[in-house]
Amino acid sequence: MTLETLREETPGTQDVLHFNNAGAALPPQPVVDAQIRHLQREARIGGYEAAADAADALEDTYAALADMLGCGTDEVALVENATRAWDMAFYGMDFDAGDRILTSRAAYASNYIAFLQVAERTGAQVDVVPSTDTGEIDVNALRETIDDRVRLIALTHIPTNGGLVHPAADVGAIAADAGVPFLLDACQSAGQRPLPVDDLQCTMLSGTGRKYLRGPRGTGFLYVDRNWIERIEPPLLDLYAATWTSPDTYEIRPDARRFETFESHVAGQVGLGVAVRYALNLGLDAIRERVTALAETLRTALAAVDGVTVADTGRVRSGITTFYAEHMEAAEIQAALRERDVNTSVSTPSSTRLDAEARHLPDLVRASVHYYNTEAEIDRFVETLKDVLTG
Ligand SMILES: Cc1ncc(COP(=O)(O)O)c(C=O)c1O
């Protein structure tokens, strides 16, 4: 597909300059159409009946995710967002006093809050593995710190607050060597780079639909390695995740759908399948290449603007660029850009507290590009930013 076709299929590109793809990307028309078709079907024939009619499309959502991850459809659960996906895995594990959870400095707030809660409840301890000078988890330090008390390695693949891409496959190799489960938060990487779980050697992986996959809001997914599914007990169960087999007994499903609930956003899940197929058709290697190149162009251009500091670290970098300005707060910049139909978001220190404090970061403007963005949009973005900064 040419860039022109991609943009024609993305109606939002005519209305806004969208550099908020790490917030929620603009969906392509086929994703919008699939959802609307399903909603209309629900209105015409009933929600349960429409879901029954959409059974093949829903199955294909599992199949598309399995194709993307290189796993079986029995290893995929559809849930409402990346947080719940991650929670179902994390809170499904057993921790005791003295157990260690290893993570990295750029951990996402929701995940770290969950670590703290579980540590408080169980006496487990959270250990933050040191980072390299360029911000990645230090894999040598990780290897050295592993002992027989480590119960989990949990990594945010691409942090919410910048370009850094952690060496997830190296971490996975260390986890596999040590026989420790590895939970990868791929929320910001799903849809912008390939995620082959065999190469990443992750035990569990969580992702969301609305970001780089360009899927619907309110959709997420969880992958769990088949050998681990029955060792992770969902923290919440319903009559779909488990069967009430006698007055005093129940049986939990043996596949990853044990992490789901009966009621779900069917139109969104159908749309998610279309979005994943869309990304697979374009090719995740090609997407990564273009997104990375555009983001580097943006960083270079931003670094040349007076009074602007680019805050990204990482030897390997993603489509997310963060920056701050000497004389204007991030929220003010974001609002002024929004008034000019230019979309960005703000990343506050509390979303990645350890990293923000270690690097003394203020609130950051986050400009995240996707493959459908253009070099001309980068030029326009930088010109608009200069305009905003000079009042
Ligand atoms: C690294 C990371 N993990 C998890 C999430 C949560 O994703 P969701 O909002 O789909 O639950 C985010 C959201 O920004 C994120 O940046």
The ligand as an SDF file (V2000), in Angstrom:
LIG
                    3D

 16 16  0  0  0  0  0  0  0  0999 V2000
    3.7700    0.8340   29.2850 C   0  0  0  0  0  0  0  0  0  0  0  0
    2.2910    0.8020   29.4670 C   0  0  0  0  0  0  0  0  0  0  0  0
    1.7200   -0.2800   30.0140 N   0  0  0  0  0  0  0  0  0  0  0  0
    0.3950   -0.3680   30.2080 C   0  0  0  0  0  0  0  0  0  0  0  0
   -0.4380    0.6700   29.8530 C   0  0  0  0  0  0  0  0  0  0  0  0
   -1.8990    0.5480   30.1420 C   0  0  0  0  0  0  0  0  0  0  0  0
   -2.6160    0.2530   28.9950 O   0  0  0  0  0  0  0  0  0  0  0  0
   -4.1970    0.3050   29.0160 P   0  0  0  0  0  0  0  0  0  0  0  0
   -4.5450    1.7520   29.1550 O   0  0  0  0  0  0  0  0  0  0  0  0
   -4.6340   -0.2920   27.7250 O   0  0  0  0  0  0  0  0  0  0  0  0
   -4.6590   -0.4740   30.1810 O   0  0  0  0  0  0  0  0  0  0  0  0
    0.1050    1.8180   29.2720 C   0  0  0  0  0  0  0  0  0  0  0  0
   -0.7980    2.9170   28.8810 C   0  0  0  0  0  0  0  0  0  0  0  0
   -0.4000    3.9820   28.5050 O   0  0  0  0  0  0  0  0  0  0  0  0
    1.5070    1.8830   29.0780 C   0  0  0  0  0  0  0  0  0  0  0  0
    2.0840    2.9690   28.5630 O   0  0  0  0  0  0  0  0  0  0  0  0
  1  2  1  0
  2  3  1  0
  2 15  2  0
  3  4  2  0
  4  5  1  0
  5  6  1  0
  5 12  2  0
  6  7  1  0
  7  8  1  0
  8  9  2  0
  8 10  1  0
  8 11  1  0
 12 13  1  0
 12 15  1  0
 13 14  2  0
 15 16  1  0
M  END
$$$$
